[in-house]
């Protein structure tokens, strides 16, 4: 327990340092470039770090349900923002309501430790149910667009992110060693989230400051090969440093985990970037395109959370 507390102290000290560095960079850049928002996304990323760290500490101090409820609210806010940024019709509201109702049920399966139901609930049962709601009430006009957009949102912003909550229930769903699950299960969130966000920050910072060759300009013009390489190297190094304190991983496994988190985090970022460019077309009354506040904070976690969970669940827990 003392090792865990020391690691928590280290995380908060690191957060303070990163926040100061990002704030200084943003301040001088805006001062030099007359209010440019080039580094504003870095501020968004660091805020998520703080939120996740505080939630983890509160769940340790009081009850793991604190983190479960917090993640459920996060998924609700992300899905609501997703729906608000789509071009929809009045007929689509009923299917959106059913999508919202799926969120507490999804987290209830996690709460009671019913892993089998969780893993099939949204991908199978909700997937098969939502088209029926759309057909019986609103006919076939716009059917494919409304159903597919709704299911995309549920899979990425609810099912994907909710894998973070599964780590706290690892002792109930473990396939191997209950002792290891009790000792390290919940701590894996404190390993995954900082590495995911560190990868994003390193990638963005290097891409904006030193990047030259665009990686996927049609998806996200801000990302470069230089940033991608720096993100991979930085994430792997951080993984090697952090893993011995709060995970049962050996050196080779921690290297592979860092590589996996970096690559899948990049995939999550570019997939959400493409979705925003395809679907998020609705404008405000003043003619300004609605900016994402919640989705930008969790885009990479939509990929890293499920992929990393299933890897460690299969090989470790």
N, C-alpha and C positions, 0 to 999 in steps of 0.2 A: 504493500500500500504506500509506503514511503517513496518507493521508486516512482509510482504513479503520480503522487503529489509533486515530486521533483520535476517530472516531465510536464505536468500541468503548469508549474511555475515557468518552465522553459518556454512552453507554448505562448504564454501571455507576454513574456519578455520579448519573444520573437515578434508577436503581433504588434507590440508597442513600437519596436524598431522598424518593422515594415511599414506601419502606418505613418511614422514620422518621415521615412524616406519617400514614400509615395506622396505625402502631403507637400513636402519640399519640392519634389520634381514638378508636381501639378501647379503649385503656386508660382514658381519661377517661369514655367512654360507659359502660363496664362498672362503673367506680367509682361513677358517678352513678346508674346504673340497676340496681345489685346483680347484676352478672354477665350482663346481657343480651347475646345473641350477634348483635345487629343488624348489626354491621359485620364479622363473622367471614369472610364471603365475600370481602371486600376483601383480607383477609390471604391467602386461598387464591389469589386472582388474582396478587398480587405474588410469591408463591412460584413460580408458573409462569413469570413473567418471569425470575426468577433461574435457574431450571432451563434454559430455552431459551437464555439468554445464555451460560451456562457451557458448554452442549453445543456452541454455535456456536464459541466460542473454542477448545475442545478439538479440534473438527474441523479448524479452521484450523491449530492447532499440530501435529497428528498426521496425521489422514487423514479425508477426508469420510465414510468408512464409519462413523466414530464417531457422527455424527448420524443415519445410516441405522439403525444398530442401536438407538440410543436411542429413535427414533421408533417402531420396531417394538415395543420393549418397552412404550412408552406405549400403543400401540394394543392390545396384549395385555392390559394392566392395565385399560384402559377397558372392553374387551369382557368380561373376566372379571367386573368389577364389575357391568356391565349384566346378565349372565346371573344373577349371584347375587341380584339384586334383583327378579327376575321370579318369578312363581308358576309353577313348572314341575313336571313329573312325571319319574319315573325313565326313561320311554321317550324323553324329550327329550335325554338325555345324549349319545347317539351323534351326533346332528346337531350338538350343541355342539362335540364333538371335531373334526368335519370343518370347522366354522367356524374353530376355532383353527388347524388345519393350513393353512387358506387364507392366514393372515397371513404366514408366512415366504415362501410362494410369491409373494404379492403384492409383497413387498419385494425378492424375487429378480429379478423383472422390472425393477424400478427399478434395482437394482444393475448389471445387464448393459445397461441403457439401452434395453430393449425397450418403448418407449412404447405401441406398438400392442397388445401383449398386456396390458399393465397396464390400459389404458383399457377393455378388454372382459372381463377375467378375472373380477372380482367381479360387475359388473352383468349379465353374460350367462352365462358358463360356470358360475360358482358358483351363480348364481340358478337355472339349469336343473338343476344337479346335486343340490342340497340336498333338493328334494322327493322325489327317487328314493330317497335314503337313508332318509328318513322312511317312505315307503310300503313298501319291501321288508322292513324290519326291524320296524316297529311298527304297521303297519296304518293305518287312516284316522281313528281316534279322536284328536281334538284336533289334526288335521293342520294346518289353516289357522292356528291360533293359534301353534303351535310354529315352523312354517316362516316365517311372516310376521315374527314377533318376531326370529328369528335373522337374517333377511335385512335387517331394519331396522337391527339392531345392526352388521352388517358394513358396510352402506352408509355409515352415519353415522360410526362410530367407527374404522373401518379404511380403507375406500376414501376417505372425505372427508379425514381427517387425513393420510393417507399422501401426499397431494398436496404436502405440505411437503417431503418427501424428493425430489421430482422437480426442485426448483430446483437442487440440486447436480449433477444430470445434464443440465442444460440444454445444455452444449456438444455432447453426443452426440445430443440429440433436437431441436436447434434447426431451425427452418424458414427462417430468414433469415440472420443474421449470426453466425458462430461467435465472432468477436472480442468482440462485445457480450455474447454468452452466457457466455463465459469470464470476462469482467470483472464482470458484474453478476448472473449467474444465482444463485449461492449466497447473495449478499447480500440477495436479495429476501425471504428468511426473516427476516432481521434488520429488515426494513422491515414485513413483514406482521404478525408476532407482537406486537411492541410496540404497533402501532396497534390491533390487535384487542383486546388486553388493556386498553389505555388507554381505548378506547371503553366496554368493560364497566365499568371502575372509575368513569369519569366518570358514566355512566348510573346506576349503582347509588348512588353517593355523592349526586348531585343529587336522585335520586328519594327517597332515604331522608331527606335533610336538608331539601329545599325542595319536593319534589313534592307536588302536590295532586290533579290529575286522573289517575286510573288509565288506562293505555294499553290493556292487555288483562287485566283482572282475573281472568277465567276461566282464563287461561294462567299468568300470573305477576303476582300482586298487588303485587309490589315495584317494578314498572316503571311510570313515569309519562311523560306527554307532556313535562314539563319536563326529565326526565332524558334522554329520547330526543333532544330538540332540543340539549341541552348536549353529548351524546355526538357528535352529527353535527358540530356546530361545532368542538368540541375535536379530533376525529379529522381533520377536513379541515385545520385549522391545523397540526397536527403533521405531516400528510402533506406539506404545502407546505414546512415547515421541513426535514424529513428527506430527502425525495426527491432534491434536487440532489446530495447527498453519496454516496448508495449506489445510485441508480437512474438509468436513462437517460430518465426521464420529464420532459416539459416542464411548465410551470405548469398548463395546462388539464387535462392527463392526471393530474397529481398531485391536483388538486382532485376530479376524477371518481373516482379511486382511493380517496381518503379517504371520499368519500360512499358508494361501493360497499361498502367494508369496514365502515363504520358500520351501514349498513342490513342487510347480510347477517349481520353479527355479531348484531344484534338478532334476526333470524329464527332463527339457530341457537339462541340462548338460549331463545326462547319455544317452539320445537319440542321441545327437550329437556325443558323444563318440563312441557309437555303429556304427553310420553311418560312422565315420572316419575309424573305424577298418574294416568295410565291403567294403567301396568304395574307400577310399583315398589311393590307392595302387601305384599310378604313382610315379616314382622316377626321380630325376634330372639327368643331364648328369654325375655328379660326383658320382652317386650311393647313394645319401642321400635322404631319404624320405622327401617330401615337408612338411614343417611345416606350420600350420595354424596361420595366423596373425590377420585376421579380425573375423573369425568364433569363435575363442576361446573367443573373447570379448563379443559376443552377444548370445552365445549358450543358456544361461538360459533365456534371454529375449524372445526367440522364443516361450516360453511357458507362461511366466509370463505376457507379454504384452497383448495377446488376452484374456486370462482367466480373468485377473484382469479388463480389460476394460469392458468386457461383464457383469461382476458381478456388477460393480459400475454403468454402464449404465442402467442396469435393476432395481437396487434397489435405486439408488440415483438420477441419471440424467434422 
